[in-house]
Amino acid sequence: MISLISSVTYPDNNNDIINVDNPQKTKVVEEAVKILDSAIDKNKEDLTLYYYRGLALFYLHKFFDAFLDFDFIVEKEDEPM
């Protein structure tokens, strides 16, 4: 999952600017969100899943949904950083 997300969020060439509107990259991240949704349904207490879904949602400019995932982590974490 990590490599799937990082493969679309980092440019192939360090001189390139990340194009968040690239349909191919967007499709891959949307698929990652679906996989993370399914994983969270099976293990609602794994905060790492919420973290990665939050990152993917942020990438997709779904900022409020990303905030909800990050806020959930802070609420559940004993000692949030």
N, C-alpha and C positions, 0 to 999 in steps of 0.2 A: 504494500500500500504506500509506504513512504517513497519508494523509488518511482511508483506510478505518478504520484503527485509532483515529486521533484523533477521528473522528466519533462513535465509540461510547464512548470513554473520557472525553470531556469533556461536562459537562452542557450542555443547550441554554440554560439560564438559570443565570447565575453563582451564584444563590442556591440552586440545587438541589444535593442531595448525589448523587454518582454511585451508582447502584444496580447493583452488580455482578451481582446475581441477576436482572436483567431478561432474560427469554428471548430477546427480539429482539436485544438487544445481544450477548448471549452467542453467538447463532447467527452473527452477522456476524464476531465475533472467531474463532470456530471455523473459519469459512470462510477467514479470513485465515491461520490456522495451516496449513490444508491447502495453500494457495497457496504459503506460505513453505516448507513441506516439499518441495513439488515443485521450487521454485526452488533449494533447497539440494541436492537430488538432482542437479541439473544443474550446479551450481557450488559445490562443497563448500569452496572456499577464500574465498568472499565473506563476510567476518566481519559485514558489515552485515546480511545476511540472518539470521544467528544472533541478532544484537542485537534486531531487530524481532520475531523469533519468541519470544525470551526475554521481551520486554515483553508480547506477547500471551498467552503462557502464564502469566505472573505475574498478568495481569488475570483470567485464568480460574481463579486460585487453584491452579494446577499449579506450586507453588513449586519442587519438586525438579527438574522438567523445565526450568523457567526457569533454575535454578541451573546445570544442566548446560550450557545454551547460553552463559551468561555465563562459566562456568569455561573452556569451550572457547575463547572469545575471548581470555581472559587467557593461556591456554597458548600460543596461536598468535601473539599480538601481540608484536612485537619490544620495544616500550616501552609496556607497559600503563599506563594512567592510573589 
